[in-house]
Amino acid sequence: MQSAVKDDLFDRHAWVLDPEAMHLNHGSFGAVTRIVRREQDRWRLIAQANPNGFFTRVLVDALEAVRISVASFVRAEPSAVVLQPNVTWAASTVLSSFPLERGDEVLITDDTYAAVRAAAAGVCAERGAVLAQASLPALGERAASDIMTAMQDRLTPRTRLAIVDHITSPTAVSVDPREAVERCHANGTAVLIDGAHAPGMLDLDVDTIGADFYAGNFHKWCCAPWGSAFLAVAPRWRDLLRSPVPGSEASRGFPVGLEWWGTADYSALLATPFALGVLEAAGADAIRERNAGLVSEGAGLVADALGVPPPGPSTISMITLPLPAGLASDAESARALRDRAAADIGAEIMTTMARGGTALRLSAHAYNRIEEYERLADYLVRQR
């Protein structure tokens, strides 16, 4: 892991964030610190100072160094890792390459991320395959076992690929991916783990999970710049993978051929080892524990304000609460609530549709304080 200057991530001024806003939606887009932004700027200057030299002599070796660094962080074999701009891109890479025939099935759930769902639906329609969806209980039921049972019940001899969230995006449920892999492999089904939220939020060990494909973002809980993710691929699938947007180096195959996107800004990926070093130097384990405790306490206050059951302690840094119908009853009114909260009190929140109802997902990272959740709770009481 690349060494980094130790930074106090609990100091709000260490972050490139508007101090006038309450950033309670880290899970969607992440945030970067000032020193990570400087590292990204350093790489941009290197590229722009000599574009020809950068793309022809620097980039491939630099990406290899990044690959080795991030593989160590997520405990994956470096030879298994291909760098990606985000998990949506990674999922599209898998889905567009995966061998599906007419009548084959791809299994998702009610919680599958919308962009991944869209990619799966498109590929299935193209090839005459079936997109099967496991139905999940109402939002108040957050048990990971319910997700696994629902997926198990939807597996058939035709299920070729299952897409499993390590941490569900809309409902913030942490699933044991090893159990998912074991159940699916016993059925002869390959598994793509959507680990968009896992790196940094969990102490990740990709190798022990044993998935055919594992995709994760670094721009969320690792606080790398936008455009930084990875895809770990089991040996049997590597030669089959093709980029959904092949670049001029596509003939080089896995992994280099899938990392070449033409004249693009690679600075986020190149700054990622530095960002991981910042997180580890600040104490990643302690930050995770503190964030889980903070979001549990904050979500309890907000649940009370909404008049919904308290969520109980969380082991991760996000919690989703159902919104009362009187506050938001559909996607449009949920977006309106989000925008009002930003305009009225500067609270940046995520409101969404989840399992047929409206929901509020809260996040916590090192820069957050309990006073922000208190202020949001007070505001929501007045909105009801």
Protein Blocks (a to p, Z undefined) as FASTA:
>chain_A
ZZdddddfklmklpccdfkbccfblmmnopadfklmmmmmmmmmmmmmmmmlmmmmmmmm
mmmmmmmmmmmmnopafklpccdfbfklmmmmmmmmpccdehiacdddfklcfklmmmmm
mmmmmnopacdddddddfklmcfklmmmmmmmmpcfklmbdcddfbafklopacdfklmm
mmmmmnopacdddfklmgojaccdfklnopabdcddfklmnopaehiacddddfklmmmp
ccfbdcfklmnopfklmmpgbjadfklmmmmmmmmmmmmmnopmlmmmmmmmmmmmmmmm
mmmmnopacebjafbfbdcddddfklogbfklmmmmmmmmmmmnopacddddeehiacdd
ddddfkbcfklmmmmmmmmmmmZZ
